[in-house]
Amino acid sequence: MKPPTLTRTVRSGSPEETHRLGVRLGGLLQPGDFIGLVGDLGAGKTHLVRGVAEGAEVPRSQVASPTFAIVYPYSGRIPLYHADLYRISDEDELYATGFFDLVGGPGAVLVEWLDQVPGAAPREFLRLTLRPTAEDARELQAEAFGARPAALLAAWLP
Ligand SMILES: Nc1ncnc2c1ncn2[C@@H]1O[C@H](COP(=O)(O)OP(=O)(O)OP(=O)(O)O)[C@@H](O)[C@H]1O
């Protein structure tokens, strides 16, 4: 894979801080943006996702923890598609869900467990990796691939 266009690393000292980082990112999302989240169980992905949804003005009642469906469509300021690839084992299975129809479509796409399926990410996207560094601390590494993801990242974490 090509090296990222732009990278940033930030620390979050609490779940609330991770949520607030998500809110600020959600406020910047535009149709066509693709964000992939990477991080083990308990890394803090759910806090970040809920923040992004709030920032994108998605009503709280819509926001799910993906369990049965692979993709949850939300309507906020723009359409936001929340996907979870945890239980997907390969690209063929992902094709069958219609996931690839969303990419570059009228909404933004936010994908948990992106690294579960090689080939799930489009050419241009923002990858966010969460790693625990202490009980309440998380390191968030952001890697933008492409011009629009880099502009989004630069606006989010100047
Ligand atoms: N700085 C932090 N940011 C986010 N979560 C934190 C932080 N510090 C501690 N936590 C705790 O870590 C846990 C993160 O859980 P969360 O469900 O967000 O993780 P997840 O990555 O979505 O895991 P899963 O894949 O199991 O759903 C929560 O219990 C949360 O309170």
The ligand as a Tripos MOL2 file, in Angstrom:
@<TRIPOS>MOLECULE
LIG
   31    33     1     0     0
SMALL
NO_CHARGES

@<TRIPOS>ATOM
      1 N1         -9.8290    7.4400   26.3230 N.pl3     1 LIG1
      2 C1        -10.7830    6.5080   26.1390 C.ar      1 LIG1
      3 N2        -11.4810    6.5140   24.9800 N.ar      1 LIG1
      4 C2        -12.4300    5.5860   24.7470 C.ar      1 LIG1
      5 N3        -12.7800    4.6090   25.6120 N.ar      1 LIG1
      6 C3        -12.1180    4.5660   26.7820 C.ar      1 LIG1
      7 C4        -11.1050    5.5090   27.0830 C.ar      1 LIG1
      8 N4        -10.6250    5.2160   28.3210 N.ar      1 LIG1
      9 C5        -11.2980    4.1680   28.7620 C.ar      1 LIG1
     10 N5        -12.2140    3.7560   27.8670 N.ar      1 LIG1
     11 C6        -13.1170    2.6130   28.0620 C.3       1 LIG1
     12 O1        -12.7780    1.6260   27.1060 O.3       1 LIG1
     13 C7        -13.9650    0.9720   26.6760 C.3       1 LIG1
     14 C8        -14.1210    1.1950   25.1840 C.3       1 LIG1
     15 O2        -15.2580    0.5450   24.7600 O.3       1 LIG1
     16 P1        -15.8600    0.6540   23.3060 P.3       1 LIG1
     17 O3        -17.0960   -0.1740   23.3210 O.co2     1 LIG1
     18 O4        -15.9220    2.0770   22.8630 O.co2     1 LIG1
     19 O5        -14.7170   -0.0730   22.4940 O.3       1 LIG1
     20 P2        -14.8560   -0.7230   21.0870 P.3       1 LIG1
     21 O6        -13.5480   -0.4640   20.4170 O.co2     1 LIG1
     22 O7        -16.0870   -0.2460   20.4230 O.co2     1 LIG1
     23 O8        -14.9770   -2.2260   21.4550 O.3       1 LIG1
     24 P3        -15.8750   -3.3370   20.7550 P.3       1 LIG1
     25 O9        -15.1900   -3.6680   19.4710 O.co2     1 LIG1
     26 O10       -15.8060   -4.4130   21.7990 O.co2     1 LIG1
     27 O11       -17.2580   -2.7580   20.5950 O.co2     1 LIG1
     28 C9        -15.1260    1.5530   27.4610 C.3       1 LIG1
     29 O12       -15.3400    0.7680   28.6050 O.3       1 LIG1
     30 C10       -14.5830    2.9260   27.8510 C.3       1 LIG1
     31 O13       -15.1620    3.4220   29.0370 O.3       1 LIG1
@<TRIPOS>BOND
     1     1     2 1
     2     2     3 ar
     3     2     7 ar
     4     3     4 ar
     5     4     5 ar
     6     5     6 ar
     7     6     7 ar
     8     6    10 ar
     9     7     8 ar
    10     8     9 ar
    11     9    10 ar
    12    10    11 1
    13    11    12 1
    14    11    30 1
    15    12    13 1
    16    13    14 1
    17    13    28 1
    18    14    15 1
    19    15    16 1
    20    16    17 2
    21    16    18 1
    22    16    19 1
    23    19    20 1
    24    20    21 2
    25    20    22 1
    26    20    23 1
    27    23    24 1
    28    24    25 2
    29    24    26 1
    30    24    27 1
    31    28    29 1
    32    28    30 1
    33    30    31 1
@<TRIPOS>SUBSTRUCTURE
     1 LIG1         1 GROUP 0 **** ****
